[in-house]
Structure formats: C-alpha cells, structure tokens
Amino acid sequence: MTTSKLTLISHPLCPFVQRAAIVLLEKNVTFERINVDLADKPDWFLALSPTGKVPLLKVERAGDRDATLFESMAICEYLEETQGGGKLYAEDALSRAQQRAWIEYGTATLAEAWQFLNAKDRTTSDAKRAAFRDKLQRLESVIAAEPYFSGTAFSMVDAVYAPLFRYFDIIDAAVSQSIFEDLPRVTAWRAALAGRQSVVAAVGGDYAERFRRYLNLHGNEL
C-alpha cells in the first residue's frame, strides 16, 4: 500500500473525473482536488496533461520523482493496485476481463447519452435516445438482480456507470422516466448507485445547478 500524496486535477462536471473520485472515496484515500477551467486551461495544466483533458492524478512520492497519470481508467487501475480498501475487480481472470469489457461498453454508453443530452434538434434527439435505449436494454439482460452490476459488491463497473446515471436524476423527470421505462433492473441499479456515499461525494454540492446551467447555455432544456 502506497503512502504517496495524491492530487486529483479535475473539472466540476467531468464524468471521467467522477470515476477516479469514486474509487478514491471507496478506498478511503486522502486526496486533494484541484479544479481547472477547461475553457481557459492554465499553462501548468497543459504541461502536465498530454491530451489537455481531465482527470489527472498527481502522485508525489517521498524520496522519488513525482509522477502524473492521465486517462481515467489508468488512474482507477493504479488506485486499485496500490491502495487499500475493498477490491473493485473480481479475483478470477475471466470475471475481471468481463468487468473490463463492460467498462468499455460503459464509455460507449456514456457517449450515446451525452449526444442525446446535447442534441440540438428533434431528429437528432430521437435517434440518440434510441441508441442510448439500445445500450440500456443490453445492460438489462446482463446485470445482477440487486443492487449492483455484479450483485452485492460494489465494483469498478459501478464506478464507471454512476456518473452517467447521475445526469438522469437532474434532467426533467418525465424524460428520465421515458428513458428507463420497462428496464427494472437498470432502474434499480441506477437508484442503488445514486444512494452510494462515494457516488454522492464524488461531485460538489452545486453539481446539479452547474449541470442545468450547462444544458441551458447550450440550448437544451431537458
């Protein structure tokens, strides 16, 4: 177990940052969090981030060179390997591989959801809603009965999907209801994740207000 000082460099709305924050919180790791303005990226941030994106995890190690990690899943897997707390991946290789596959699927699902949330016209909105629903219907057929993706234990898969589902606790309730209609397992999973303390604490108290303001600024009244 490492005793490095960890700093999460983030943006208040970024779902990929939330993945890393959830894992840090699940593992009861003390960390500092620094938000950056992605519309006006500071030079120090650009010097650290090869992609110009968040999250970054700055790892300060006593007696050794500091390091900075980028890409959310690289950060999450580093934390899984170096920090205490409950394990977020399965013990056996096949189950771990399946979890990683559904994490990749989660990134694709997030993309469909984001395009739906940012659609500028009805035609695009309907098409992206249908694509997102298709992703959810596939999940409905594979998730465990309750409460999390694999059953009773919170896993890395749950950490990946929680930020996606958070959007639908904020937008118009009728829209959310129509999205999750006839998906009882996904709906129960979404509710379980929303109540998880690490998920709640992964964003600031003003997250919902910020997200609504973002949608309004971009012409979407969901």
Secondary structure, 3 states (H helix, E strand, C coil): CCCCEEEEEECCCCHHHHHHHHHHHHCCCCEEEEECCCCCCCHHHHHHCCCCCCCEEEEECCCCCCEEEECHHHHHHHHHHHCCCCCCCCCCHHHHHHHHHHHHHHHHHHHHHHHHHCCCCHHHHHHHHHHHHHHHHHHHCCCCCCCECCECCCCHHHHHHHHHHHHHHCCCHHHHHHHHCCCHHHHHHHHHHHCCHHHHHCCCCCHHHHHHHHHHHCCCCC
